Amino acid sequence: MYANEPEMAKRWEKHTPKGKKLPKRKKKEEKDAEAESPLQALLRAKAYSDARNYAAKQALMRKLIRERQEEFEIDSDKDGIVGLT
């Protein structure tokens, strides 16, 4: 890393424990703690939409609706365009 990205390597080195081997994988609790909240996911979807990255937005929204469909309600359906609340 020092050969290609010396600045990044220096930053990472500051956060790397000295004399300890790093784990090969994160523990399950750590992964769960880093899970994105639904609000964070919606804000990310909005950012994708603002950046006109509609494919990423749609994929994220499909995933979110699939996982939490009980939290969404159809509030309009006109000409095949569905509005959600």
C-alpha positions as CSV (number, residue, x, y, z in Angstrom):
1,M,0.0,0.0,0.0
2,Y,2.8,2.4,0.8
3,A,4.0,2.1,-2.8
4,N,0.7,3.1,-4.4
5,E,-1.1,5.1,-1.7
6,P,1.4,6.4,0.8
7,E,-1.0,9.0,2.4
8,M,-3.7,6.4,2.9
9,A,-1.3,3.9,4.3
10,K,-0.1,6.4,6.9
11,R,-3.7,7.2,8.0
12,W,-4.5,3.5,8.3
13,E,-1.3,2.8,10.2
14,K,-2.4,5.2,12.9
15,H,-5.5,3.1,13.6
16,T,-3.9,-0.3,13.3
17,P,-2.9,-2.0,16.6
18,K,0.8,-2.5,16.9
19,G,2.1,-6.0,17.4
20,K,-1.4,-7.6,17.0
21,K,-2.7,-9.6,14.1
22,L,-5.8,-8.2,12.6
23,P,-8.8,-10.5,12.5
24,K,-9.7,-12.2,9.2
25,R,-13.4,-11.4,9.7
26,K,-15.6,-9.1,11.7
27,K,-17.6,-10.6,14.6
28,K,-21.3,-10.9,14.0
29,E,-22.0,-8.3,16.7
30,E,-19.8,-5.7,15.0
31,K,-21.6,-6.3,11.7
32,D,-25.0,-5.9,13.3
33,A,-23.9,-2.7,15.0
34,E,-22.9,-1.3,11.6
35,A,-26.2,-2.1,9.9
36,E,-27.9,0.8,8.2
37,S,-31.1,2.1,9.7
38,P,-34.2,2.4,7.5
39,L,-33.9,6.2,7.7
40,Q,-30.2,6.1,6.6
41,A,-31.3,3.9,3.7
42,L,-34.0,6.3,2.7
43,L,-31.6,9.2,2.8
44,R,-29.1,7.2,0.7
45,A,-31.9,6.5,-1.8
46,K,-32.7,10.2,-1.9
47,A,-29.0,11.0,-2.6
48,Y,-29.0,8.4,-5.4
49,S,-32.1,10.1,-6.9
50,D,-30.6,13.5,-6.6
51,A,-27.5,12.2,-8.4
52,R,-29.8,10.7,-11.1
53,N,-28.5,7.2,-10.2
54,Y,-32.0,5.8,-10.5
55,A,-30.9,2.1,-10.9
56,A,-29.1,2.2,-7.5
57,K,-32.1,4.0,-5.9
58,Q,-34.6,1.5,-7.3
59,A,-32.4,-1.5,-6.1
60,L,-32.1,0.0,-2.6
61,M,-35.8,0.8,-2.4
62,R,-36.8,-2.7,-3.6
63,K,-34.5,-4.2,-0.9
64,L,-35.9,-1.9,1.8
65,I,-39.5,-2.6,0.8
66,R,-38.9,-6.3,0.6
67,E,-37.4,-6.4,4.1
68,R,-39.9,-4.0,5.8
69,Q,-43.0,-4.2,3.7
70,E,-45.3,-3.9,6.8
71,E,-43.9,-0.3,7.3
72,F,-44.9,0.9,3.9
73,E,-48.4,1.8,2.7
74,I,-49.6,2.5,-0.9
75,D,-51.2,5.9,-0.9
76,S,-51.8,6.3,-4.6
77,D,-51.9,4.1,-7.7
78,K,-52.4,5.9,-11.0
79,D,-51.5,4.6,-14.5
80,G,-49.2,2.0,-13.0
81,I,-47.2,4.5,-10.9
82,V,-47.5,3.6,-7.2
83,G,-47.0,6.1,-4.4
84,L,-45.7,4.9,-1.0
85,T,-45.8,6.4,2.4
